[in-house]
């Protein structure tokens, strides 16, 4: 493993493992991706077609017209009950599936976002992306003391986590609140981001192999269409709690 990959790590804290002993976190660190305007029209069309197909495939996760009665949203709502959350906080995969349920497919945004949203829909796992270069030291997933610095995307004020809340964080504060609900402005990915960390979470131990398949397909699509260089990838569990990024 080269020195570039040893500069920072992603670490799952013991406090998280205590709450979610069976969780698996897929981690994909990529660099050198093309900007949206540098991706050819034919490739962009193929990415949009992939997203459209994923919107259709996601219907397999929807057996009820009530979003909370479907297995994946229900599992994540139960998971959120294990720690204090901001009122109304929901896992990101629920928002995507809700659009599909209501006949309002997830739309095309940019090629890289379309690829990650497509994988999320196809496999039913939440996915988040962060700017690796904006991290202050290692990235952790654990339980917060409360009051750590956090300025969420789309907000005009700080909204620190609650005591006992699960969040991604680094030395400078929180990166994503309520496990996988709301990203912060400081580490947000833009079209000028050079190095990204993409994280996909699984709380169903019987689906860990699917998680690995999803990570491999995501890595392949990003390499194929955006020229992404895979810096590191791995699955973090209670028995393997850190990976270089």
Residue, then its C-alpha position, 0 to 999 in steps of 0.5 A: x500500500x503506497x504512502x498516498x493511501x496511508x495519509x488518512x484513514x476511515x475508522x469505525x469507533x467502538x461506540x458505533x460497533x456497540x450500537x450496530x455490531x452487524x453493520x458493514x460499511x463499504x468505502x471507496x476512495x477515488x481520485x482524478x474524476x472528470x468534471x461533468x462538462x468533460x464527459x462526452x455526450x454518448x457517455x452521459x446518455x449511457x449514464x442517464x440510461x443506467x439511472x433510468x433502469x435503476x429507478x425501475x429496478x428499485x421497485x423490487x424494494x417497494x411492496x407497499x404504497x406506504x413508504x414506512x411499511x417497506x422493508x428497507x425504510x422500515x429497517x432504517x427507521x428502526x436503526x435510527x431509534x437506537x440513537x437521538x436524532x433531529x426530528x424528521x431525520x430519515x436515511x437517504x435511501x428512503x428519500x430515493x425510494x419514496x420518489x420511485x414509489x410516488x411515480x417521480x423517478x430520481x432525476x439526472x443531476x450530474x454524471x457522477x451523482x447519477x452513477x451513485x444514485x443509480x447504484x443506491x437505487x439498484x441495490x437499496x443501500x444508502x450512499x454518501x460522498x465527501x471531499x477527502x481533501x477537506x477532512x481534518x485528519x482521519x474520518x470516524x463514525x461514532x457516537x457524539x458528545x453533542x455540540x460538535x461543529x456542524x454546518x449542514x448543506x442548505x442551512x444558514x446556521x450551525x446545527x450541532x449534533x445531539x449528545x449520543x447521536x451517531x455521526x461521521x466526524x473528523x478533528x474539525x467537527x461533524x461531516x454527516x449528521x444522524x448516521x447518513x441523513x445530512x451532509x455538511x458544507x465543509x466537506x461537500x463534493x462539488x464539480x471541482x472536487x479532486x478526491x472523493x470518498x464514497x461510503x455505502x452502509x449496510x445494516x443487514x448482515x445477510x446482504x453484505x455480499x450484495x454490498x460488496x457487489x454494489x461497491x465493485x459495480x460502482x468502482x467499475x462505472x466510475x472508472x469507465x465513465x469518469x476516468x476515476x482512479x481507485x485509490x482504495x476500497x474495502x468493507x469495514x466491520x466490527x472485526x475490521x474497523x479501519x481502512x486507509x483512504 
